[in-house]
Every structure is written in structure tokens, then in C-alpha cells.
């Protein structure tokens, strides 16, 4: 959930990149995320160096780097931590089977494959896809 909502917020910031700061209330409304939860996500993203925040009445948030320079891997790791599948991948001592666990290799392969996809996808690519899907929407009267 954190990664999904955090990615939506970052895509929103990417779509408004270069237009000044964006207030969190605007992001929350557009992305249908509660304000308090969005604040938690933005705090984590700011601590990771992905978002720059400005306080005050004309403040808001911007991407700390250009959308082309931010990978989804950076965002997911900032919000979820380094391992996204099972706890035994983070701490080998939690696995009751230890080195004799056949499933660990599968989890590791899945994690490596998903991390490659996240590393190969930039925020700019997702923002472009988002804009394209929005322009394809049809309205009926």
C-alpha cells in the first residue's frame, strides 16, 4: 500500500515538475490519498532525498531531481525497505529451515527480477504513461 500510494504521489509531482511547488492537499485530492497518510509518505520520500518540501503559505513539494533521474526502485526502497517479499529474505535467522530452504531461491529470483524492472523504469516513463491514458479517456454526454 505504501509503495502504491507513494508512487501515485511521485507521479503527480512528476506531472507537475517545473511548475513550482505542489501542495499536499492537491496531491491528496487528485490521487485519493488521505492527507495524514500522504504526509507520512512525503516525509519518508523527503528523508530519502527524493522530494524537496517548502513550508509556508506558498509552500509545497517538488521532486528533488528530474523525473528522468528517479527510478521506481528508489521510491519503493524508500517506502518499503530493501526487501519486498518475505521476512526471511531480510533476516535469514527468521527462517526455521535456514540454509535447507528450497523456497528462498525462488523468493530471491522473484525479488531480483522485480528489482530489475523497478530499476529500469523511471518516474518520467510512468508520468508519460499516466498522461497518455488520461488523454485517451472518452467522455459521453
Secondary structure, 3 states (H helix, E strand, C coil): CHHHHHHHHHHHHHHCCCCCCECHHHHHHHHCCCHHHHHHHHHHHHHCCCEEEECCCCCEEEECCCHHHCEHHHHHHHHHCCCCCCHHHHCHHHCCCHHHCCHHHHHHHHHHHHHHHHHHCEHHHHHHHHHHHHHHCCCCC
